[in-house]
Amino acid sequence: MTDRTNKKEEIIQGVAASPGVAHGEVFVIHQRDLEIPVLELESTFIPREIERFERTLVETRKEIMRVRNEVAERLGEGEAKIFDAHLLVLEDTALIDETIRQVQDTHYNVEHCYAEVAQRYIEVFAALDDEYIKERMTDIRDVTRRVLQNLLGQSAQNLYELTSERVVASEDVSPSDAAQLEGSKVIAVVTDAGSRTSHAVIMARSLKIPAVVGLHDITKRLASGDYVLVDGYDGTVIINPGEETLFRYGRLKQERLNIQKAFEKSSLMPAKTQDGVTFKVCGNIGGPEECGAVLANGGEGVGLYRTESLFIGADKFPTEEEQYQAYRRTVEAIQPHPIVIRTLDLGGDKMVSSLNYTQDEENPFMGFRAIRFCLEHTDIFKDQLRAILRASAFGDVSIMYPMISSVEELIQANRVLEEAKEELRHRHAAFDENVRVGSMIEIPGAALVADLLAEHCDFFSVGTNDLIQYLLAVDRVNDRIAHLYQPNHPAVIRTLSQLMAVARKKNIPVGVCGEMAADPIYVPLLFGLGADTISVAPTSLPEIKYLLRRMNFKEAQALAKKVAGLTDPEAIFMALSAFYAQNMGDLFKDEE
């Protein structure tokens, strides 16, 4: 450990990414450049070199799948999907074909050719004005490095080898490194780059490891063995913290733990406001194994079951029977509570590369995805609908269509649903004849025609992540413009207000299932505007239920009315923050 005697305390401000407080010695990860040999081969060795490349790709795929399965088992399907994107990069036919072609044309070794081709891709993508491509740069670099290490016979850095608890400092922790966080001795993470939505941060939050990102040059300021304190609540890193600082943060850490205990105590109580209004708070899941976390954190059902985990990374589409078994297990696991199952949302950042339905698109998020994919491939869609319908015989199930942009799409989807029902009747298979059908509102156009959509569905579910991105033309995971992603933008508030007014008029329940619903600052606003239900990650449920039990619904309605009249995003945020602080002031008051 570095001698801290008489060393000056230094405070660096970054972006709070994962809550918590930790202090200890630093382990700095410097991502060294791989030394790639350049070897000219004789013609007779070229087929063998290509065979070595293809064998390495197969080995790398098994490696990624192993990591994916380990993460799914430890953290759940939501975090494991990170590695589905890695499989897409690994299996990119253009990258593979161009590498093989370069080996054949130049007679150079495959490591050299693959590194050159991959670097060209990275440079071209970095220069494109396409944020979907740019947000995948970490994945491309991570996969490229993994393939090259396997070709070179080198082992990757292993965080499991840490012999004592350390704060890991890195330029940007890769998904492969992040997958090692659990089971290692990492007590906090600090990075030069990164964002609150980076893969490493997502995993750190799931593991309750404090993280601060966006520190710019923290890896240059620190050396392995230095001593730091990490405040993941406020985004502060303190180098060489003094005894007074350590004492102060020790008290803060205990206060935060006490607050968390208060939240957990409230989690299994009804989400009932001080003036007697009860709301439903549910959990988002990616598979049956996550139902336990929903119930343990006080969830009153599942408001969003993402079904893509059954499809992504598979060698073939799952059969109706395979899907039915998964849906039935999930429905039975959450009983007696309701569950909303979202139909397939492939496309955008969730494409099945190993199947013959992948196609290149300039803007996948606005392209051939979700309900558009399903309506073109009705055989796949019907398999899923029949599976969900059969599972509805075992509990309270609703079906929800993603990415609806028009009344015609909703009518078409319902028509396919009716065909699926008729086929099950013909088989004498049991299902809920009155299963409810909902439309996701995540496209501004859908919000504008909500009154027309209401004639053909039983409920709305607002996907705020996509709705805000499409509404403001801002990609929240792009570091350069992430500050423009504002749930407190007047356009967002007005859109939600108008949508919920239409829903009230049409007597259509409204749920909200995006990140906006998981932020306690916005929860009173959403319910004040007219939301009936919110659905969030299970870990977010305790604080939200605590807040709902302390607030007054009429005051939340007054807050919504006030905010709807404001035009400055900062003023909106200040009003929401003040309401939150007012209702959460005495966190240790005993719950009745």
C-alpha positions, 0 to 999 in steps of 0.5 A: 500500500502507498504511504498516505502520510502527509499526502494532500487530499484531492477531490475529483467530481465525476458522474454518479453511476452506481450508489454506495460508498467504498474506500481502499487501495486502487488496482489500475487496469491499463488496457495494453495494446496487443502486439500483433505479429506480421508474417508472410505465409506460403500459399500452401499454408493459407487454407490452414490459416483460414481453418485456424481463424474459423476454429478460433471463432467457434471457440470464442463463441463458446467462450462468450456463451459461457460468460453469458450463461454465467451472468444470466445465472448470477444476475438475470437475463437483463444483464446477460443480453449484453453478450448477445450483442457480442455474438452479433459482432463475432458473427458479422459475416462482412467482417469475417469474409473480408478477413478471409479475403485479405488473408487470401490476397495478401498471404499475411497471417490471420491475426494481422489481417483480422486486426487491420479489418476490425480497426478499419471498421472501428474507424469508419463507424466512429466517423459515421453520424449514426449513434446506433453504431457508435454505442456499439463501439465498446462491444466491437473493441471487446470482441475484437480483443477477445478474438485476437487474444485467442488467436495469439494464445494469450489469456485475458486479464482476470479480476478473480485473481485479485488477492485483496479488496480493491477499487478498480480504475480503468479507462472504461471497464469492458463488458468482459471485465464487468462480467467478472465483478461478482466473485472478485474482490472489486469493491468499487469501480471508477473510469475515465469514460463511460456513462450511467448506461454503460454495460459495466455500470449496469452490472455494477448496479446489479451487484451493488458495487459503487461506481463513478464514471466520466472522470476523464483522467483518473487512470493517469492520476492514480497508480496501483496501491494508491488509496481512494474513497468512492462516493457512488451517490454523489459521483465523487472520488477522493484521493488520499482521504484523511481520517476526518473524511473517512469518519464522515463518509463512514457515517454517511454509509451507515445512514444510507444503509439505514435508509435502505432498511427503511425502504425494505421495511416498506416494500411488502406493505401496500402502495397506499398514499396518505390520503388513501389512494392505492397504486399498483407497482410491478416488476420488469423481468426477462424470464421466470427466474426473476419472479422471486426478486419481484415478489421479494421486493414487494412487486404486485405482479409483472408489468413487462415480461421481455420475451426476447431472451428465448430468441436471442443467441439461439440457433433456431427460433424456439418452438411453440411448446418451448415458449409455452413451457417458459411462459407457464413457469413464469405465470405460475411463479408470479401467481396470484399476481398479474403478468403482462407478456410483451410479444417479440421485440427483435430488431434495433439492438436485439437482432438474431444473428444466427438465424436467417432474419438478420438484415443490415439497416442504416437505422435499426431502431427505426427499421424492421423490428418488433411488431413490424417483424412479427406481422411480416413473419406471422408463423413466428408470431403465431407460435408465440401468441399460441404459447402465451394464450396457452399459458393464460390458462394458469393465471392472470395474463395480458398480451402487449404489442411493442412498437405500435405506430398505427391503428392498422398495425394494431388491427393486424396484430389483433387479427393474427391473435384471433387466428391463433385463438381459433387454431387453439379452439380447433385443438381443444387447448385451454386458454383465457378467452378474455385475455387482455390486449395492450399497446405500447406507446413508445413512438410519438405517432402512437401517442398522437393517435391514442384515441384511435388505438384505444378502440382496439386494445384494453390498456396502454403501456408507455415505454418512456426510454424509446418515447423520449429518444424519438420525441427529442431525437436524442440517444441517451447512451451517446456521451456527447449528447446524453445531457439532452436526454431529458425526461423533464423536457416540456415536450415529454411532460405534455405528451404524457399529459395528453396521452393520459387525458385521452386514456381517462376519457376512453377509460383505458388503464395506463402503465409506465415501464421505462426508466422514467418510472424507476426514478423516484423523482418522476414517480409522483408526476407520473401518478399525478398525470394519471398513470395507474401502474408503473413497472420497474426493475425489482431493485427499484421497488422498495424506494418507490413504495416507501415514497408512495406511502408517504405522499399525498395523491392530491398533492401529486395531482397539483404537482402535475398540474404545476409542472405541465404549465412550466416551460423550463426543463430546469424549473420542472426538475427543481419542482419535482426534486422539491416534492421528493425532498418534502415527502422523503424528509424524515426517512426514519419515521415508523410506518404504521 
